[in-house]
Amino acid sequence: MKLVLTHEVPGLGSPGDIVEVADGYGRNYLVPKQFAIVATRGVERQVDQIKRARSAREVRDLGHAQEIAEQLKALTVTLTSRAGKEGRLFGSITAGDVTDAVTRAGGPALDKRKVQLTAPIKSLGQHTVAVHLHPEVTAQVTVRVSAA
């Protein structure tokens, strides 16, 4: 199935790219979530428009992404959660919790989909979390989890 991406899809492409994917993946995931539209003959104009908007945004966003990365590097985020005696949390810290804590700590508003947790945080202590701000910029945020 031939699709035009409207959003960035990790491992597949950027907005405006024309990709060939399995029918089920396109029909059941990409199109319903509005990550892509079906490629037809009339879509070429839309592709050009998406690519022009993306190129204008990337130039502007690269410098801004680097500024945000510097802000996040200097920021230490503290979260409190209930924990057991051994330091294991009841539940876990998710990407949404991290973005909320960054905002409360005076940092910039982040999209939780850009926060990359290799695994949910399930223990007390200090953890490093990666935030994918731009294709060329990834920031590191220090998250300190303490018992409530």
PEFENSUL-V19215 format. One record per residue. RES is the residue in three letters. PSI is psi in whole degrees, 0 to 359 (999 if undefined). Layout:
# PEFENSUL-V19215
RES,PSI / RES,PSI
This chain:
# PEFENSUL-V19215
MET,132 / LYS,125 / LEU,158 / VAL,122 / LEU,137 / THR,344 / HIS,164 / GLU,130 / VAL,114 / PRO,133 / GLY,357 / LEU,311 / GLY,185 / SER,168 / PRO,135 / GLY,347 / ASP,141 / ILE,120 / VAL,155 / GLU,118 / VAL,168 / ALA,146 / ASP,314 / GLY,319 / TYR,316 / GLY,311 / ARG,324 / ASN,341 / TYR,300 / LEU,312 / VAL,313 / PRO,326 / LYS,1 / GLN,34 / PHE,343 / ALA,162 / ILE,155 / VAL,134 / ALA,119 / THR,180 / ARG,326 / GLY,355 / VAL,345 / GLU,321 / ARG,321 / GLN,322 / VAL,314 / ASP,318 / GLN,317 / ILE,316 / LYS,321 / ARG,317 / ALA,321 / ARG,317 / SER,322 / ALA,321 / ARG,320 / GLU,317 / VAL,317 / ARG,323 / ASP,335 / LEU,310 / GLY,319 / HIS,321 / ALA,322 / GLN,323 / GLU,315 / ILE,321 / ALA,319 / GLU,320 / GLN,317 / LEU,327 / LYS,322 / ALA,350 / LEU,133 / THR,122 / VAL,133 / THR,129 / LEU,143 / THR,141 / SER,156 / ARG,139 / ALA,158 / GLY,184 / LYS,326 / GLU,3 / GLY,12 / ARG,134 / LEU,149 / PHE,100 / GLY,208 / SER,165 / ILE,125 / THR,176 / ALA,323 / GLY,320 / ASP,320 / VAL,315 / THR,321 / ASP,318 / ALA,323 / VAL,317 / THR,317 / ARG,330 / ALA,2 / GLY,9 / GLY,179 / PRO,157 / ALA,129 / LEU,155 / ASP,128 / LYS,339 / ARG,343 / LYS,346 / VAL,125 / GLN,102 / LEU,124 / THR,325 / ALA,152 / PRO,145 / ILE,121 / LYS,14 / SER,159 / LEU,160 / GLY,195 / GLN,132 / HIS,149 / THR,130 / VAL,135 / ALA,139 / VAL,118 / HIS,99 / LEU,327 / HIS,157 / PRO,335 / GLU,355 / VAL,122 / THR,125 / ALA,156 / GLN,132 / VAL,134 / THR,123 / VAL,121 / ARG,121 / VAL,124 / SER,161 / ALA,144 / ALA,999
